[in-house]
Amino acid sequence: MQSEMDTVRTRNGFIASDRYHPQQWDEIKSWEYYTAGGETWFGFEAVYELEGLPPEILLIPLVGHTQGHAGDAYF
């Protein structure tokens, strides 16, 4: 999610600076970001089809663990 990458890039505060390390993301250059919105799916709000992947693979925002935490679903 875009909000997760925003936190990753700023790494403000103790938790963010300890949780995110540049070596976790700095080699990947073609990230695809998703923001609020999307469709409803089985009670989840704001579910997205992922760009370039089959429509059976979905991204589900699961804010709570982190600001931009998300899960994926395959159906």
C-alpha positions as CSV (number, residue, x, y, z in Angstrom):
1,M,0.0,0.0,0.0
2,Q,1.1,3.5,-0.6
3,S,0.8,4.4,3.1
4,E,3.3,1.6,3.9
5,M,5.9,2.8,1.4
6,D,5.5,6.4,2.7
7,T,6.3,5.1,6.2
8,V,9.2,3.0,4.8
9,R,10.7,6.0,3.1
10,T,10.5,8.4,6.1
11,R,11.3,5.8,8.8
12,N,10.2,8.4,11.4
13,G,10.2,7.3,15.0
14,F,11.7,4.4,16.9
15,I,9.3,1.7,15.7
16,A,9.5,2.6,12.0
17,S,13.3,3.0,12.1
18,D,13.6,-0.4,13.8
19,R,11.0,-2.1,11.6
20,Y,12.0,-1.0,8.1
21,H,15.5,-1.5,6.8
22,P,16.6,-0.2,3.3
23,Q,18.0,-3.6,2.3
24,Q,14.4,-4.9,2.4
25,W,13.3,-2.8,-0.5
26,D,16.1,-0.9,-2.2
27,E,16.9,-3.4,-4.9
28,I,13.3,-3.4,-6.4
29,K,12.8,-0.5,-8.7
30,S,9.3,-1.2,-10.2
31,W,6.9,-1.1,-7.2
32,E,3.1,-0.8,-7.8
33,Y,1.3,1.2,-5.1
34,Y,-2.3,1.1,-4.1
35,T,-4.3,3.7,-2.2
36,A,-7.7,3.9,-0.4
37,G,-10.6,2.7,-2.6
38,G,-11.2,-0.6,-4.3
39,E,-14.1,-3.0,-4.3
40,T,-15.9,-5.0,-1.6
41,W,-15.2,-8.7,-1.5
42,F,-16.5,-11.2,1.1
43,G,-16.9,-8.4,3.7
44,F,-13.5,-6.9,3.1
45,E,-13.6,-3.3,1.9
46,A,-11.2,-1.8,-0.6
47,V,-10.0,-5.0,-2.3
48,Y,-7.9,-4.5,-5.4
49,E,-7.0,-6.6,-8.5
50,L,-3.2,-6.4,-8.8
51,E,-1.8,-4.8,-11.9
52,G,-0.3,-7.4,-14.3
53,L,-1.6,-10.4,-12.3
54,P,-4.6,-12.6,-12.9
55,P,-7.9,-11.3,-11.5
56,E,-8.0,-14.3,-9.1
57,I,-5.2,-12.7,-7.0
58,L,-6.4,-9.8,-4.9
59,L,-4.8,-7.4,-2.4
60,I,-6.7,-6.8,0.8
61,P,-5.7,-3.8,3.0
62,L,-5.5,-5.0,6.6
63,V,-4.5,-1.9,8.5
64,G,-3.6,-2.5,12.1
65,H,-0.3,-4.3,12.3
66,T,1.2,-1.4,10.3
67,Q,-0.4,1.6,8.6
68,G,-0.2,0.0,5.1
69,H,-0.4,-3.7,6.1
70,A,-2.1,-5.8,3.5
71,G,-2.8,-9.5,2.7
72,D,-3.3,-11.3,-0.6
73,A,-6.1,-13.6,-1.5
74,Y,-6.3,-16.2,-4.3
75,F,-9.7,-17.6,-5.2
